[in-house]
Amino acid sequence: MAAPLNFGISRLAMAALLTGLILALVSPSPTAAQGDAPLSIRLETPMNVPLEGQLVKVAVLYRGDEAYPIGGFDLSLMIDPQLATFDHAVPGDLFAQCGWEIFQSSLDSNNVIRLVGVADKGSTPYLPNCYMTSGVEDTLAFIFFRAVDDVAFACLFAHLQYFWTDCGDNSLSSATGDSLFVESSLYSLDSYQYIPFPESLGTVEGLPESCVGSSLNTLRLIDFTTGGFDYTCLDSINDRGDINLNGIAYEVADWVLFANYFLYGLQVFDPNPNFQSVQINATDINNDGEVLSIRDLAYLLRIIVGDAVPYPKPLPGDYPTEVAFFQVDTVNQEITFSYPENLCIIFFEFDGVVSVTSTDPALTVSYVETDGHTWVIAYSLDLPSPDVIQPGTVFNYSGAGGLIEVQAADWEDRIVNVLVAAPPACADADGDGIISISDPLAVINYIFAGGTLANPAAGDFNCSGTVNITDAVAMIHFMFSGGPPCSECP
């Protein structure tokens, strides 16, 4: 084992001499044919990298040869800083397997990434224990880049290339330090072809012949392959149902995020407008061309619970329609509906602050109050979900809010047109929408003959708390003499 020395690693061949003379000298070999060299260095190419500003790991892969043990390497790499920025690098698996002792990485002012590795620093007995001679490809190093956070770069390739500014760049040292192994061929994944030797340095096109010449100690023995990573394309991150953009569509997390939109609005999506646009487009679950609809939320729920599968739907206009009639009882503060079948999801908006309760254990009712408005969503994730939401009472509420909007979706992806009964006009006791002599007659029939009133609250014309003969008299007076109703009359 060589004695410890003081040295810098800027000259790779000198550093490699520290491995000693324990191996036989390597005999000169003719330059290998293009693409058929005994040694290879290849840069990994991760695919479909999200545009989320995360770290991307690119492996530097090396395949050795028993005839050419190495004692060090010096790699120079470049990547377009607009597409990705160098973060750091770490030794690969080959370092641990062989017990190599020196690894350094750096980035200079010209955005050139430098990776240097040396087998032996001469101070640790029995290390290194191998000189990377395996013919099986393994990792020499891992380079970490910071991806961009902008969908404008979707579908672009961040090309990681080798760069030659010096004759010693992108080279391997023999284990004894007497020979330098350099480029035999360069294959570019960007152009998908082998690149001929350039005429001079300062290029990504390889090592010029002037660096090799007739030297017996500089051997063209390495096949280089460039790499980098592909940013995901918009069509792949615009998959229907992948609302949280994690690459998995139609999952519960997508449904929760989408449901929260109905309670909290667009703020639940990514603040980056580019990503938010993609998320919104991904909400067209039923493929009808409309985004952010309650029917999309319902269809997503059906997919998750196994009631439906994602598949192309009919063109817009081919969907059957039904009418759901909602009634608001402002006296008992109860909301009911009628529909030919059960509904899947219902969304409500109140102008005012209300609290909501439901007596149906299978029904989940969530609500949020913001800026004087209350948003409510009613649904069920219990199986079999088609058992809910049954016509009848949806929930009761308390507070001073008035219902201003209802959206609904059923289990068959029909277009559900919602009609909400307006609060009855004061004195419209029979609920026919017209104030006429039939209203006080309905009150009289209710008092003396046991009849029913469509809307008792409107029948309490004088707001006494009960419906009696004074209300019928007050109604007649109102209709023929213009006497006003009480202020609390609906």
C-alpha positions in Angstrom: 0.0 0.0 0.0 1.4 3.4 -0.9 2.4 5.8 1.9 0.1 8.8 2.6 0.9 11.8 0.5 -0.2 15.4 0.2 -2.0 16.0 -3.1 -4.8 17.7 -4.9 -7.2 15.8 -7.1 -7.2 18.3 -9.9 -4.8 16.0 -11.9 -6.6 12.6 -11.9 -3.7 10.5 -13.2 -1.4 11.7 -10.4 -4.1 11.0 -7.7 -4.6 7.5 -9.0 -0.9 6.7 -8.5 -1.7 6.4 -4.8 -3.2 3.0 -5.4 0.4 1.7 -5.7 1.9 -0.7 -8.1 0.1 -3.8 -6.9 -1.4 -4.4 -10.4 0.4 -5.2 -13.6 0.9 -2.4 -16.1 -1.9 -2.1 -18.7 -0.6 -2.8 -22.2 -1.7 -0.3 -24.8 -4.7 -1.3 -26.8 -6.0 -0.1 -30.2 -8.9 2.3 -30.1 -12.2 0.4 -29.8 -14.7 0.5 -32.5 -17.5 3.0 -32.2 -20.2 1.8 -29.7 -18.1 -1.4 -28.9 -15.6 -0.2 -26.3 -14.8 -2.4 -23.3 -15.8 0.4 -20.8 -19.0 2.5 -20.8 -20.5 5.4 -18.9 -24.2 6.0 -19.3 -26.4 8.7 -17.8 -29.8 7.5 -16.6 -33.0 9.0 -18.2 -35.9 9.3 -15.8 -39.2 9.7 -17.6 -42.4 11.7 -16.9 -40.8 13.9 -14.3 -43.5 16.1 -12.6 -43.3 19.9 -13.1 -43.4 20.5 -9.3 -39.9 21.8 -8.5 -38.8 18.6 -6.7 -35.4 16.9 -6.7 -34.8 14.5 -9.6 -32.1 11.8 -9.2 -30.1 10.8 -12.2 -27.7 7.8 -12.0 -24.3 7.7 -13.6 -23.9 4.1 -14.6 -20.6 2.4 -15.3 -19.7 -0.9 -16.9 -16.1 -2.1 -16.4 -13.8 -4.8 -17.8 -11.4 -7.1 -16.0 -8.7 -6.1 -18.4 -9.0 -2.4 -17.4 -9.1 -1.8 -13.6 -9.5 1.8 -12.8 -8.3 3.9 -9.9 -10.3 7.1 -10.5 -12.5 9.2 -12.7 -13.0 12.8 -13.7 -16.4 13.7 -15.3 -17.6 17.1 -16.6 -21.3 17.5 -17.3 -23.7 20.2 -18.4 -27.4 20.8 -18.3 -29.5 23.7 -19.5 -30.0 25.8 -16.2 -33.4 26.9 -17.6 -34.6 23.3 -17.5 -33.0 22.2 -14.2 -30.4 23.2 -11.7 -27.7 21.1 -10.1 -28.3 20.5 -6.4 -25.8 17.9 -5.2 -24.2 14.5 -6.0 -23.4 11.5 -3.9 -21.3 8.4 -4.5 -23.0 5.4 -6.1 -23.2 1.8 -5.1 -19.8 1.0 -6.7 -18.1 3.2 -4.2 -19.4 1.2 -1.2 -18.8 -2.2 -2.9 -15.1 -1.4 -3.7 -14.4 0.8 -0.7 -13.3 3.8 -2.7 -12.3 6.7 -0.5 -12.6 10.1 -2.3 -15.6 11.6 -4.0 -16.1 15.3 -4.7 -18.7 17.2 -6.7 -18.8 20.9 -7.7 -20.5 23.4 -10.0 -18.5 26.2 -11.5 -19.5 29.6 -12.8 -20.1 28.2 -16.3 -22.6 25.6 -15.0 -20.2 22.8 -15.5 -20.8 20.0 -13.0 -17.6 18.2 -11.9 -17.6 14.7 -10.4 -14.2 13.3 -9.2 -13.6 9.9 -7.6 -10.3 8.3 -6.4 -10.0 4.8 -5.2 -7.3 5.2 -2.5 -6.1 8.2 -0.4 -3.3 6.0 1.0 -4.4 6.2 4.7 -6.8 3.3 5.2 -5.4 -0.3 5.2 -7.1 -2.9 2.9 -9.0 -0.2 0.9 -9.9 -0.2 -1.8 -10.8 -3.8 -2.2 -11.7 -3.6 -6.0 -11.1 -1.5 -9.0 -14.5 -1.6 -10.7 -13.7 -4.3 -13.2 -17.2 -5.9 -13.2 -18.8 -6.2 -16.6 -22.2 -5.6 -15.0 -23.5 -2.0 -15.1 -23.8 -0.4 -11.7 -24.0 3.2 -10.3 -20.9 5.3 -10.2 -22.7 8.3 -8.7 -26.1 9.9 -8.3 -26.7 13.4 -9.4 -29.6 15.4 -8.0 -31.2 18.2 -9.9 -34.0 20.7 -9.0 -36.8 20.4 -11.5 -38.7 23.4 -12.8 -42.1 24.4 -11.4 -43.8 25.6 -14.6 -46.0 23.7 -17.0 -44.5 25.8 -19.8 -41.7 23.2 -19.8 -44.1 20.3 -20.2 -42.9 17.5 -22.5 -39.3 19.0 -22.8 -36.2 17.0 -22.4 -33.6 18.2 -19.9 -30.5 17.0 -21.7 -27.5 16.1 -19.4 -24.4 16.1 -21.5 -20.6 15.6 -21.1 -18.5 18.7 -21.6 -14.8 18.8 -22.7 -12.7 21.9 -21.8 -9.5 19.9 -21.1 -8.0 16.8 -22.5 -8.4 15.1 -19.1 -12.1 15.7 -18.9 -14.5 12.7 -18.9 -11.7 10.3 -18.3 -10.8 7.3 -16.2 -7.4 6.6 -14.8 -5.9 3.1 -14.8 -5.5 1.6 -11.4 -1.7 2.1 -11.5 -2.1 5.7 -12.8 0.1 5.1 -15.9 -2.8 5.3 -18.5 -5.7 7.5 -19.2 -8.9 6.0 -20.6 -10.9 8.5 -22.7 -13.9 8.6 -25.1 -14.1 6.0 -27.8 -17.6 7.0 -28.9 -20.3 9.4 -27.8 -24.0 8.6 -28.3 -26.5 11.4 -27.7 -30.0 10.7 -26.6 -30.9 14.1 -27.9 -30.0 13.4 -31.5 -30.2 9.6 -31.2 -26.9 9.1 -33.0 -23.2 8.7 -32.5 -21.3 12.0 -32.7 -18.0 12.2 -34.6 -14.9 13.5 -32.8 -14.8 17.4 -32.8 -11.9 19.4 -34.1 -11.3 21.3 -30.8 -12.1 21.4 -27.1 -14.8 23.5 -25.5 -17.7 21.3 -26.8 -20.2 18.7 -25.8 -19.4 16.7 -28.9 -16.5 14.7 -27.5 -12.7 14.6 -27.2 -10.8 15.9 -30.3 -8.1 13.7 -31.8 -5.5 16.3 -30.9 -5.8 15.2 -27.2 -4.9 11.6 -28.1 -2.6 11.7 -31.1 0.1 9.0 -31.0 0.2 8.9 -27.2 0.6 5.3 -25.9 -0.8 6.3 -22.5 -4.1 7.8 -23.7 -6.5 5.1 -24.9 -10.0 5.6 -26.4 -11.7 2.8 -24.5 -15.0 4.4 -23.2 -18.4 4.5 -24.8 -20.3 7.5 -23.4 -24.1 7.9 -23.6 -25.8 11.1 -22.6 -28.9 11.2 -20.5 -31.2 13.6 -18.6 -34.9 13.5 -17.9 -38.2 14.0 -19.7 -40.7 16.3 -18.2 -44.2 15.0 -18.2 -46.4 16.1 -21.0 -49.6 18.1 -20.3 -51.8 15.3 -21.7 -50.3 12.9 -19.2 -50.8 15.2 -16.2 -54.2 16.2 -17.6 -55.6 12.7 -17.0 -59.3 12.8 -16.1 -59.8 12.0 -12.4 -56.2 12.8 -11.3 -57.3 16.0 -9.6 -54.4 16.2 -7.0 -51.9 15.5 -9.9 -50.1 12.7 -8.1 -50.2 10.4 -11.1 -53.1 8.2 -9.7 -56.6 8.9 -11.0 -59.9 8.2 -9.4 -58.7 7.8 -5.8 -60.3 8.9 -2.6 -57.8 11.7 -2.2 -59.0 13.1 -5.6 -62.6 13.0 -4.4 -61.9 14.7 -1.1 -60.0 17.5 -2.9 -62.9 17.9 -5.4 -65.6 17.8 -2.6 -63.7 20.5 -0.7 -63.9 22.7 -3.8 -67.7 22.9 -3.3 -67.1 24.0 0.3 -64.1 26.3 0.0 -63.8 27.2 -3.7 -60.8 27.4 -5.9 -58.4 28.0 -3.0 -58.3 24.2 -2.4 -56.3 23.8 -5.7 -52.7 24.5 -6.4 -51.9 28.2 -6.1 -49.8 28.0 -9.2 -52.2 29.0 -12.0 -50.7 26.6 -14.4 -51.2 23.6 -12.1 -54.6 24.9 -11.1 -55.7 24.9 -14.7 -54.7 21.3 -15.1 -56.5 20.3 -11.9 -59.7 22.0 -13.1 -59.5 20.2 -16.4 -59.1 16.9 -14.6 -62.5 17.4 -12.9 -64.4 16.6 -16.1 -64.9 13.1 -14.7 -67.9 12.2 -16.9 -66.3 13.6 -20.1 -69.2 15.9 -20.9 -67.0 18.9 -21.6 -68.0 20.7 -18.3 -65.6 21.0 -15.4 -66.2 21.6 -11.7 -69.8 20.2 -11.8 -71.7 18.3 -9.2 -72.3 15.5 -11.7 -68.5 15.1 -12.0 -68.2 14.8 -8.3 -71.0 12.3 -8.2 -69.5 10.2 -11.0 -66.1 10.2 -9.3 -67.8 8.9 -6.2 -69.4 6.2 -8.2 -66.1 5.1 -9.7 -64.5 5.0 -6.2 -67.3 2.9 -4.6 -67.3 0.5 -7.6 -70.7 1.6 -9.0 -69.2 2.8 -12.3 -66.0 2.6 -14.3 -64.1 5.3 -16.1 -65.0 5.1 -19.7 -65.8 7.4 -22.6 -69.3 8.9 -22.1 -71.8 10.1 -24.7 -71.4 13.5 -26.3 -72.9 16.5 -24.5 -76.6 16.6 -25.2 -77.1 12.8 -25.2 -77.7 12.7 -21.4 -81.2 12.1 -20.1 -82.6 14.8 -17.8 -84.8 14.7 -14.7 -86.2 17.4 -12.4 -85.6 17.4 -8.6 -88.1 19.6 -6.7 -86.7 21.0 -3.4 -89.0 22.5 -0.8 -87.7 24.8 2.0 -89.8 24.9 5.1 -88.7 28.2 6.6 -90.8 27.7 9.8 -89.4 24.3 10.7 -86.2 25.0 8.9 -86.3 21.8 7.0 -85.2 21.0 3.4 -87.0 18.2 1.6 -86.9 17.0 -2.0 -88.8 14.8 -4.4 -87.2 12.9 -7.3 -88.0 9.7 -9.2 -84.9 7.9 -7.7 -82.3 8.5 -5.0 -79.8 11.3 -5.4 -76.0 10.8 -5.1 -74.7 14.3 -4.0 -76.5 17.5 -3.2 -74.8 20.9 -2.9 -76.5 23.9 -1.2 -75.6 27.5 -0.7 -77.2 29.8 1.9 -77.1 33.5 2.0 -76.4 33.8 5.7 -75.0 31.7 8.5 -76.7 28.4 9.3 -75.9 25.2 11.2 -77.0 21.9 9.7 -78.0 18.5 11.2 -79.2 15.3 9.7 -80.9 12.3 11.3 -79.9 9.9 8.5 -76.8 7.9 9.9 -75.8 6.9 6.3 -75.7 10.5 5.2 -72.7 12.8 5.6 -73.5 16.5 5.7 -70.6 18.9 5.7 -70.8 22.6 5.8 -68.6 25.7 5.9 -69.4 29.3 6.7 -67.4 32.1 5.0 -68.0 35.8 4.6 -71.7 35.5 5.6 -72.4 32.5 3.3 -72.8 28.9 4.2 -72.0 26.0 1.8 -73.3 22.6 2.4 -72.6 19.2 0.7 -74.6 16.1 1.4 -73.3 12.6 0.3 -72.6 9.1 1.5 -69.5 6.9 1.1 -71.3 3.9 2.8 -71.9 0.9 0.6 -74.2 0.3 -1.1 -74.3 4.0 -1.7 -77.2 3.9 -4.1 -79.4 3.5 -1.1 -79.0 7.2 -0.4 -80.0 10.0 -0.7 -83.6 9.1 -0.6 -86.4 11.5 -1.4 -87.7 13.3 1.7 -85.9 15.2 4.3 -82.3 16.0 3.6 -81.5 17.9 6.8 -82.7 20.5 9.2 -80.9 23.8 9.8 -80.8 26.6 12.3 -79.8 30.2 11.7 -81.0 33.1 9.6 -79.7 32.1 6.2 -81.8 31.8 3.1 -81.3 29.1 0.5 -80.1 30.7 -2.7 -78.7 27.7 -4.8 -79.0 23.9 -5.0 -77.1 21.5 -7.3 -77.8 17.8 -7.4 -76.5 14.7 -9.2 -78.0 11.2 -9.2 -76.5 7.7 -9.6 -77.2 7.5 -13.4 -75.3 10.7 -14.4 -78.5 12.3 -15.6 -78.7 16.1 -15.9 -80.7 17.0 -12.8 -82.6 20.2 -13.2 -83.3 21.6 -9.7 -86.4 23.6 -8.9 -86.6 25.2 -5.4 -89.9 26.3 -4.1 -89.8 30.0 -3.4 -91.1 31.1 0.0 -94.8 31.4 -0.3 -96.2 34.9 -0.6 -97.8 36.3 2.5 -101.5 35.3 2.7 -101.0 32.5 0.1 -102.4 30.0 2.6 -103.5 27.5 -0.1 -100.0 27.6 -1.7 -101.2 28.1 -5.3 -98.9 31.1 -5.8 -101.8 33.5 -6.1 -103.3 35.7 -3.4 -107.1 35.5 -3.9 -110.3 34.9 -2.0 -109.5 31.2 -2.0 -106.8 31.9 0.7 -109.1 33.2 3.5 -111.6 30.5 2.5 -108.9 27.9 3.0 -108.1 29.4 6.4 -111.8 29.2 7.3 -112.0 25.6 6.1 -108.9 24.8 8.1 -110.4 26.3 11.3 -113.9 25.0 11.1 -113.9 21.9 8.9 -110.5 20.4 9.7 -109.0 21.1 6.3 -105.3 21.4 5.5 -103.2 24.4 4.6 -100.5 24.1 2.1 -98.5 26.7 4.0 -99.7 27.4 7.6 -97.0 30.2 8.0 -98.7 32.2 5.2 -102.0 31.6 6.8 -100.9 33.2 10.1 -101.5 36.6 8.5 -101.4 38.6 11.7 -98.4 36.7 13.2 -100.2 35.7 16.3 -98.5 32.3 16.3 -101.7 30.5 15.5 -104.1 30.3 12.5 -107.6 31.5 13.5 -110.5 33.5 12.3 -108.7 36.8 12.8 -106.3 35.8 10.1 -109.2 35.2 7.6 -110.6 38.6 8.5 -107.3 40.3 8.2 -106.7 38.7 4.8 -110.1 39.8 3.5 -109.4 43.3 4.8 -105.9 43.2 3.1 -107.4 42.2 -0.3 -110.3 44.6 -0.4 -109.1 47.5 1.8 -105.3 47.3 1.6 -104.6 46.7 5.2 -101.0 45.5 5.6 -100.0 42.1 7.0 -97.7 41.9 10.0 -94.0 42.4 9.4 -93.0 38.8 10.2 -95.5 37.3 7.7 -93.5 35.4 5.0 
